[in-house]
Amino acid sequence: MSKSEGFPVDIKTTAPEVEVGLKEDISPCVVGQNRASSSCRVLTQEEPDTLSREKALVSDFKLMKLEKEAQKNWDLFYKRNTTNFFKDRHWTTREFEELNACREFESQRLVLLEAGCGVGNCVFPLLEEDLNIFVYACDFSPRAVEFVKLNPLYCPERCHAFQCDLTKDDLRGNVPEGSVDVVTLIFVLSAVHPDKMKLALQNISRVLKPGGMVLFRDYGLNDHAMLRFKAGSKLGENFYVRQDGTRSYFFSKEFLSELFADAGLQSVSNDYVLRETVNKKEGLCVPRVFLQSKFTKPGQSQSS
């Protein structure tokens, strides 16, 4: 796919047999195939068999080991792939108009938190496009944060990058409480254990202004990648581990809506994005499913 595509595919894997393929192998199957949907993708006649066969979960020992080594596995991911794996996300301002529209006046500085910034594929396009923006950028992986700081575009006056485990490290140690206009949470929450997702959202909510917005995009239920996991990869309902030890959850809109509501954040929009992509190496045209959603923190009047 070219970088100008409106819906690039962010794939976090080192094994093409686990997911559709690496970034250079994926392109749109049909131009204009992206579409929003309020309902999940319907599986084909053969696909339910694929999911039903995978009933056995990994052992409790492996579950605990993967949780304990989660940071190490992502750090190793960035050690292997450095800054070369993901495409820069030049599409965020097109898909999330709030990055521009939430200002009261044109010259107002927007304060943004990129939760799970990786190596800066979202941060730096935003800093280049918008001179009136300040970005807090955090990631689970210390190595990823270091790559952000080494980028020639990194400027401490406009960006503050720091390492953070969203499920336990209080963001207020680096970000003033109630100071953030917009939080981007893009292909990040899926890597968190489902039992800890609420903790991450509560952490984010503390630094978000009343009326502030969380912009979300991640893997959706029945995505083709979900059907590609081999036996021994299932950690729980809709939760899987890749060969490199990194994990991925596949969201239903109902689960996501309830999750954000439990963290005190209200739904503005919450829809599936359905598309088809082609894997050039395998010659397959496959269905991809993402969730693209927006949530807001209630203002004082709304809360009361």
Contacts in CASP RR format, 6 or more apart in sequence:
PFRMAT RR
TARGET T0000
AUTHOR 0000-0000-0000
METHOD contacts of the structure
MODEL  1
MSKSEGFPVDIKTTAPEVEVGLKEDISPCVVGQNRASSSCRVLTQEEPDT
LSREKALVSDFKLMKLEKEAQKNWDLFYKRNTTNFFKDRHWTTREFEELN
ACREFESQRLVLLEAGCGVGNCVFPLLEEDLNIFVYACDFSPRAVEFVKL
NPLYCPERCHAFQCDLTKDDLRGNVPEGSVDVVTLIFVLSAVHPDKMKLA
LQNISRVLKPGGMVLFRDYGLNDHAMLRFKAGSKLGENFYVRQDGTRSYF
FSKEFLSELFADAGLQSVSNDYVLRETVNKKEGLCVPRVFLQSKFTKPGQ
SQSS
1 8 0 8 1.000
1 9 0 8 1.000
1 23 0 8 1.000
1 26 0 8 1.000
1 27 0 8 1.000
1 28 0 8 1.000
1 87 0 8 1.000
1 277 0 8 1.000
3 87 0 8 1.000
3 88 0 8 1.000
3 90 0 8 1.000
4 90 0 8 1.000
5 28 0 8 1.000
5 91 0 8 1.000
6 34 0 8 1.000
6 91 0 8 1.000
6 94 0 8 1.000
6 95 0 8 1.000
7 34 0 8 1.000
7 91 0 8 1.000
7 95 0 8 1.000
7 273 0 8 1.000
7 275 0 8 1.000
7 290 0 8 1.000
8 87 0 8 1.000
8 89 0 8 1.000
8 91 0 8 1.000
9 20 0 8 1.000
9 23 0 8 1.000
9 26 0 8 1.000
9 277 0 8 1.000
9 288 0 8 1.000
10 86 0 8 1.000
10 87 0 8 1.000
10 89 0 8 1.000
10 186 0 8 1.000
10 187 0 8 1.000
11 19 0 8 1.000
11 20 0 8 1.000
11 21 0 8 1.000
11 22 0 8 1.000
11 23 0 8 1.000
11 26 0 8 1.000
11 225 0 8 1.000
12 77 0 8 1.000
12 85 0 8 1.000
12 187 0 8 1.000
12 191 0 8 1.000
12 242 0 8 1.000
12 246 0 8 1.000
12 248 0 8 1.000
13 19 0 8 1.000
13 21 0 8 1.000
13 22 0 8 1.000
13 225 0 8 1.000
13 242 0 8 1.000
13 243 0 8 1.000
13 244 0 8 1.000
13 246 0 8 1.000
14 77 0 8 1.000
14 80 0 8 1.000
14 81 0 8 1.000
14 242 0 8 1.000
14 243 0 8 1.000
14 244 0 8 1.000
15 242 0 8 1.000
15 243 0 8 1.000
15 244 0 8 1.000
16 22 0 8 1.000
16 25 0 8 1.000
16 279 0 8 1.000
16 281 0 8 1.000
16 282 0 8 1.000
17 228 0 8 1.000
17 230 0 8 1.000
18 225 0 8 1.000
18 228 0 8 1.000
18 229 0 8 1.000
18 230 0 8 1.000
18 233 0 8 1.000
18 242 0 8 1.000
18 243 0 8 1.000
19 224 0 8 1.000
19 225 0 8 1.000
19 228 0 8 1.000
19 242 0 8 1.000
20 26 0 8 1.000
20 224 0 8 1.000
20 225 0 8 1.000
20 228 0 8 1.000
20 277 0 8 1.000
20 279 0 8 1.000
20 284 0 8 1.000
20 286 0 8 1.000
20 288 0 8 1.000
21 279 0 8 1.000
21 281 0 8 1.000
22 85 0 8 1.000
23 85 0 8 1.000
23 86 0 8 1.000
23 87 0 8 1.000
25 279 0 8 1.000
25 280 0 8 1.000
25 281 0 8 1.000
26 277 0 8 1.000
26 278 0 8 1.000
26 279 0 8 1.000
26 280 0 8 1.000
27 277 0 8 1.000
27 278 0 8 1.000
27 280 0 8 1.000
28 275 0 8 1.000
28 276 0 8 1.000
28 277 0 8 1.000
28 278 0 8 1.000
29 276 0 8 1.000
29 277 0 8 1.000
29 278 0 8 1.000
29 285 0 8 1.000
30 276 0 8 1.000
33 275 0 8 1.000
33 276 0 8 1.000
34 273 0 8 1.000
34 274 0 8 1.000
34 275 0 8 1.000
35 273 0 8 1.000
35 274 0 8 1.000
35 275 0 8 1.000
36 271 0 8 1.000
36 272 0 8 1.000
36 273 0 8 1.000
36 274 0 8 1.000
36 292 0 8 1.000
37 271 0 8 1.000
37 272 0 8 1.000
37 273 0 8 1.000
37 274 0 8 1.000
38 253 0 8 1.000
38 271 0 8 1.000
38 272 0 8 1.000
39 272 0 8 1.000
40 220 0 8 1.000
40 221 0 8 1.000
40 222 0 8 1.000
40 252 0 8 1.000
40 253 0 8 1.000
40 272 0 8 1.000
40 289 0 8 1.000
41 221 0 8 1.000
41 222 0 8 1.000
41 223 0 8 1.000
41 272 0 8 1.000
41 274 0 8 1.000
41 287 0 8 1.000
41 289 0 8 1.000
42 222 0 8 1.000
43 51 0 8 1.000
43 222 0 8 1.000
47 222 0 8 1.000
47 227 0 8 1.000
50 227 0 8 1.000
51 226 0 8 1.000
51 227 0 8 1.000
53 231 0 8 1.000
54 229 0 8 1.000
54 231 0 8 1.000
54 232 0 8 1.000
54 233 0 8 1.000
54 234 0 8 1.000
55 234 0 8 1.000
56 231 0 8 1.000
56 232 0 8 1.000
56 234 0 8 1.000
57 63 0 8 1.000
57 234 0 8 1.000
57 235 0 8 1.000
57 236 0 8 1.000
58 66 0 8 1.000
58 232 0 8 1.000
58 233 0 8 1.000
58 234 0 8 1.000
58 235 0 8 1.000
58 241 0 8 1.000
63 235 0 8 1.000
66 73 0 8 1.000
66 235 0 8 1.000
66 241 0 8 1.000
66 245 0 8 1.000
66 247 0 8 1.000
67 193 0 8 1.000
69 245 0 8 1.000
70 140 0 8 1.000
70 191 0 8 1.000
70 193 0 8 1.000
70 246 0 8 1.000
70 247 0 8 1.000
71 140 0 8 1.000
71 141 0 8 1.000
71 165 0 8 1.000
73 244 0 8 1.000
73 245 0 8 1.000
73 246 0 8 1.000
74 140 0 8 1.000
74 141 0 8 1.000
74 144 0 8 1.000
74 191 0 8 1.000
74 246 0 8 1.000
75 141 0 8 1.000
75 142 0 8 1.000
75 143 0 8 1.000
75 144 0 8 1.000
76 244 0 8 1.000
77 141 0 8 1.000
77 244 0 8 1.000
77 246 0 8 1.000
78 118 0 8 1.000
78 119 0 8 1.000
78 141 0 8 1.000
78 143 0 8 1.000
78 144 0 8 1.000
78 147 0 8 1.000
79 143 0 8 1.000
82 119 0 8 1.000
82 147 0 8 1.000
83 119 0 8 1.000
83 147 0 8 1.000
83 151 0 8 1.000
86 118 0 8 1.000
86 119 0 8 1.000
86 121 0 8 1.000
87 121 0 8 1.000
88 121 0 8 1.000
88 122 0 8 1.000
88 124 0 8 1.000
88 125 0 8 1.000
89 121 0 8 1.000
89 122 0 8 1.000
89 125 0 8 1.000
89 186 0 8 1.000
90 125 0 8 1.000
92 99 0 8 1.000
92 122 0 8 1.000
92 125 0 8 1.000
92 126 0 8 1.000
92 184 0 8 1.000
92 186 0 8 1.000
92 215 0 8 1.000
93 99 0 8 1.000
93 100 0 8 1.000
93 126 0 8 1.000
93 129 0 8 1.000
93 130 0 8 1.000
95 217 0 8 1.000
95 292 0 8 1.000
96 184 0 8 1.000
96 215 0 8 1.000
96 294 0 8 1.000
98 182 0 8 1.000
98 213 0 8 1.000
98 215 0 8 1.000
98 294 0 8 1.000
99 110 0 8 1.000
99 112 0 8 1.000
99 126 0 8 1.000
99 130 0 8 1.000
99 182 0 8 1.000
99 215 0 8 1.000
100 130 0 8 1.000
102 110 0 8 1.000
102 181 0 8 1.000
102 182 0 8 1.000
102 212 0 8 1.000
102 213 0 8 1.000
103 110 0 8 1.000
103 132 0 8 1.000
106 132 0 8 1.000
107 132 0 8 1.000
108 132 0 8 1.000
109 132 0 8 1.000
109 133 0 8 1.000
109 134 0 8 1.000
110 130 0 8 1.000
110 132 0 8 1.000
110 133 0 8 1.000
110 134 0 8 1.000
110 181 0 8 1.000
110 182 0 8 1.000
111 133 0 8 1.000
111 134 0 8 1.000
111 136 0 8 1.000
111 179 0 8 1.000
111 180 0 8 1.000
111 181 0 8 1.000
111 182 0 8 1.000
112 126 0 8 1.000
112 133 0 8 1.000
112 134 0 8 1.000
112 135 0 8 1.000
112 136 0 8 1.000
112 180 0 8 1.000
112 181 0 8 1.000
112 182 0 8 1.000
112 183 0 8 1.000
112 184 0 8 1.000
113 135 0 8 1.000
113 136 0 8 1.000
113 137 0 8 1.000
113 138 0 8 1.000
113 171 0 8 1.000
113 175 0 8 1.000
113 180 0 8 1.000
113 182 0 8 1.000
113 183 0 8 1.000
113 184 0 8 1.000
113 204 0 8 1.000
113 207 0 8 1.000
113 208 0 8 1.000
114 120 0 8 1.000
114 122 0 8 1.000
114 123 0 8 1.000
114 135 0 8 1.000
114 136 0 8 1.000
114 137 0 8 1.000
114 138 0 8 1.000
114 183 0 8 1.000
114 184 0 8 1.000
115 138 0 8 1.000
115 166 0 8 1.000
115 183 0 8 1.000
115 184 0 8 1.000
115 185 0 8 1.000
115 188 0 8 1.000
115 200 0 8 1.000
115 204 0 8 1.000
116 137 0 8 1.000
116 138 0 8 1.000
116 139 0 8 1.000
116 140 0 8 1.000
116 166 0 8 1.000
116 185 0 8 1.000
116 188 0 8 1.000
117 123 0 8 1.000
117 137 0 8 1.000
117 138 0 8 1.000
117 139 0 8 1.000
117 144 0 8 1.000
117 145 0 8 1.000
117 148 0 8 1.000
117 161 0 8 1.000
118 139 0 8 1.000
118 141 0 8 1.000
118 144 0 8 1.000
118 145 0 8 1.000
118 147 0 8 1.000
118 148 0 8 1.000
119 144 0 8 1.000
119 147 0 8 1.000
119 148 0 8 1.000
119 151 0 8 1.000
120 137 0 8 1.000
120 147 0 8 1.000
120 148 0 8 1.000
120 151 0 8 1.000
122 184 0 8 1.000
122 186 0 8 1.000
123 135 0 8 1.000
123 137 0 8 1.000
123 148 0 8 1.000
123 159 0 8 1.000
123 161 0 8 1.000
124 151 0 8 1.000
124 153 0 8 1.000
124 154 0 8 1.000
126 133 0 8 1.000
126 135 0 8 1.000
127 133 0 8 1.000
127 135 0 8 1.000
127 153 0 8 1.000
127 155 0 8 1.000
127 158 0 8 1.000
127 159 0 8 1.000
128 153 0 8 1.000
133 158 0 8 1.000
134 158 0 8 1.000
134 159 0 8 1.000
134 160 0 8 1.000
135 158 0 8 1.000
135 159 0 8 1.000
135 160 0 8 1.000
136 159 0 8 1.000
136 160 0 8 1.000
136 162 0 8 1.000
136 174 0 8 1.000
136 175 0 8 1.000
136 180 0 8 1.000
136 207 0 8 1.000
137 145 0 8 1.000
137 148 0 8 1.000
137 159 0 8 1.000
137 160 0 8 1.000
137 161 0 8 1.000
137 162 0 8 1.000
138 145 0 8 1.000
138 161 0 8 1.000
138 162 0 8 1.000
138 163 0 8 1.000
138 164 0 8 1.000
138 166 0 8 1.000
138 171 0 8 1.000
138 174 0 8 1.000
139 145 0 8 1.000
139 148 0 8 1.000
139 161 0 8 1.000
139 163 0 8 1.000
139 164 0 8 1.000
140 163 0 8 1.000
140 164 0 8 1.000
140 165 0 8 1.000
140 166 0 8 1.000
140 191 0 8 1.000
141 163 0 8 1.000
142 163 0 8 1.000
145 161 0 8 1.000
145 162 0 8 1.000
145 163 0 8 1.000
148 154 0 8 1.000
148 159 0 8 1.000
148 161 0 8 1.000
149 161 0 8 1.000
154 161 0 8 1.000
160 174 0 8 1.000
162 174 0 8 1.000
164 171 0 8 1.000
164 174 0 8 1.000
166 192 0 8 1.000
166 199 0 8 1.000
166 200 0 8 1.000
166 203 0 8 1.000
166 204 0 8 1.000
167 192 0 8 1.000
167 193 0 8 1.000
167 196 0 8 1.000
167 199 0 8 1.000
167 200 0 8 1.000
167 203 0 8 1.000
168 199 0 8 1.000
169 203 0 8 1.000
170 203 0 8 1.000
170 206 0 8 1.000
171 203 0 8 1.000
171 204 0 8 1.000
171 206 0 8 1.000
171 207 0 8 1.000
172 206 0 8 1.000
172 207 0 8 1.000
175 207 0 8 1.000
176 207 0 8 1.000
177 206 0 8 1.000
177 207 0 8 1.000
178 206 0 8 1.000
178 207 0 8 1.000
178 208 0 8 1.000
178 209 0 8 1.000
178 210 0 8 1.000
179 207 0 8 1.000
179 209 0 8 1.000
180 207 0 8 1.000
180 208 0 8 1.000
180 209 0 8 1.000
180 212 0 8 1.000
181 209 0 8 1.000
181 212 0 8 1.000
181 213 0 8 1.000
182 212 0 8 1.000
182 213 0 8 1.000
182 214 0 8 1.000
182 215 0 8 1.000
183 204 0 8 1.000
183 207 0 8 1.000
183 208 0 8 1.000
183 213 0 8 1.000
183 214 0 8 1.000
183 215 0 8 1.000
184 215 0 8 1.000
185 204 0 8 1.000
185 214 0 8 1.000
185 215 0 8 1.000
185 216 0 8 1.000
185 217 0 8 1.000
185 218 0 8 1.000
186 215 0 8 1.000
186 216 0 8 1.000
186 217 0 8 1.000
186 218 0 8 1.000
187 217 0 8 1.000
187 218 0 8 1.000
187 219 0 8 1.000
188 218 0 8 1.000
189 197 0 8 1.000
189 200 0 8 1.000
189 201 0 8 1.000
189 216 0 8 1.000
189 218 0 8 1.000
189 249 0 8 1.000
189 251 0 8 1.000
190 218 0 8 1.000
190 219 0 8 1.000
190 247 0 8 1.000
190 248 0 8 1.000
190 249 0 8 1.000
190 250 0 8 1.000
190 251 0 8 1.000
191 246 0 8 1.000
191 247 0 8 1.000
191 248 0 8 1.000
191 249 0 8 1.000
192 200 0 8 1.000
192 249 0 8 1.000
193 239 0 8 1.000
193 247 0 8 1.000
194 236 0 8 1.000
194 239 0 8 1.000
194 249 0 8 1.000
197 249 0 8 1.000
197 259 0 8 1.000
198 259 0 8 1.000
198 262 0 8 1.000
198 263 0 8 1.000
201 214 0 8 1.000
201 259 0 8 1.000
201 260 0 8 1.000
201 262 0 8 1.000
201 263 0 8 1.000
201 265 0 8 1.000
202 263 0 8 1.000
204 214 0 8 1.000
204 263 0 8 1.000
205 263 0 8 1.000
205 264 0 8 1.000
205 265 0 8 1.000
205 297 0 8 1.000
208 214 0 8 1.000
208 297 0 8 1.000
209 297 0 8 1.000
210 297 0 8 1.000
210 298 0 8 1.000
210 299 0 8 1.000
210 300 0 8 1.000
210 302 0 8 1.000
210 303 0 8 1.000
211 296 0 8 1.000
211 297 0 8 1.000
211 298 0 8 1.000
211 299 0 8 1.000
212 296 0 8 1.000
212 297 0 8 1.000
213 268 0 8 1.000
213 294 0 8 1.000
213 295 0 8 1.000
213 296 0 8 1.000
213 297 0 8 1.000
214 260 0 8 1.000
214 265 0 8 1.000
214 294 0 8 1.000
214 295 0 8 1.000
214 296 0 8 1.000
214 297 0 8 1.000
215 294 0 8 1.000
216 256 0 8 1.000
216 291 0 8 1.000
216 292 0 8 1.000
216 293 0 8 1.000
216 294 0 8 1.000
216 295 0 8 1.000
217 273 0 8 1.000
217 290 0 8 1.000
217 291 0 8 1.000
217 292 0 8 1.000
217 293 0 8 1.000
218 251 0 8 1.000
218 290 0 8 1.000
218 291 0 8 1.000
219 225 0 8 1.000
219 226 0 8 1.000
219 248 0 8 1.000
219 249 0 8 1.000
219 250 0 8 1.000
219 251 0 8 1.000
219 289 0 8 1.000
219 290 0 8 1.000
219 291 0 8 1.000
220 226 0 8 1.000
220 250 0 8 1.000
220 251 0 8 1.000
220 252 0 8 1.000
220 272 0 8 1.000
220 289 0 8 1.000
220 290 0 8 1.000
220 291 0 8 1.000
221 238 0 8 1.000
221 250 0 8 1.000
221 251 0 8 1.000
221 252 0 8 1.000
221 289 0 8 1.000
222 250 0 8 1.000
222 287 0 8 1.000
222 289 0 8 1.000
223 250 0 8 1.000
223 287 0 8 1.000
223 288 0 8 1.000
223 289 0 8 1.000
223 290 0 8 1.000
224 286 0 8 1.000
224 287 0 8 1.000
224 288 0 8 1.000
224 289 0 8 1.000
225 248 0 8 1.000
225 250 0 8 1.000
225 288 0 8 1.000
226 238 0 8 1.000
226 240 0 8 1.000
226 250 0 8 1.000
229 240 0 8 1.000
229 242 0 8 1.000
233 240 0 8 1.000
233 241 0 8 1.000
233 242 0 8 1.000
234 240 0 8 1.000
235 241 0 8 1.000
235 247 0 8 1.000
238 249 0 8 1.000
238 250 0 8 1.000
238 251 0 8 1.000
238 252 0 8 1.000
238 255 0 8 1.000
239 247 0 8 1.000
239 248 0 8 1.000
239 249 0 8 1.000
239 250 0 8 1.000
240 247 0 8 1.000
240 248 0 8 1.000
240 249 0 8 1.000
240 250 0 8 1.000
241 247 0 8 1.000
241 248 0 8 1.000
242 248 0 8 1.000
250 289 0 8 1.000
251 291 0 8 1.000
253 270 0 8 1.000
253 271 0 8 1.000
253 272 0 8 1.000
253 291 0 8 1.000
253 293 0 8 1.000
256 270 0 8 1.000
256 291 0 8 1.000
256 293 0 8 1.000
257 267 0 8 1.000
257 270 0 8 1.000
260 266 0 8 1.000
260 267 0 8 1.000
260 293 0 8 1.000
260 295 0 8 1.000
261 267 0 8 1.000
264 297 0 8 1.000
264 298 0 8 1.000
265 295 0 8 1.000
265 296 0 8 1.000
265 297 0 8 1.000
266 295 0 8 1.000
266 296 0 8 1.000
266 297 0 8 1.000
266 298 0 8 1.000
266 302 0 8 1.000
267 293 0 8 1.000
267 294 0 8 1.000
267 295 0 8 1.000
268 293 0 8 1.000
268 294 0 8 1.000
268 295 0 8 1.000
268 296 0 8 1.000
269 292 0 8 1.000
269 293 0 8 1.000
269 294 0 8 1.000
270 291 0 8 1.000
270 293 0 8 1.000
270 294 0 8 1.000
270 295 0 8 1.000
271 291 0 8 1.000
271 292 0 8 1.000
271 293 0 8 1.000
272 289 0 8 1.000
272 290 0 8 1.000
272 291 0 8 1.000
272 292 0 8 1.000
273 289 0 8 1.000
273 290 0 8 1.000
273 291 0 8 1.000
273 292 0 8 1.000
274 287 0 8 1.000
274 288 0 8 1.000
274 289 0 8 1.000
275 287 0 8 1.000
275 288 0 8 1.000
275 290 0 8 1.000
276 285 0 8 1.000
276 286 0 8 1.000
276 287 0 8 1.000
276 288 0 8 1.000
277 285 0 8 1.000
277 286 0 8 1.000
277 288 0 8 1.000
278 284 0 8 1.000
278 285 0 8 1.000
278 286 0 8 1.000
279 286 0 8 1.000
END
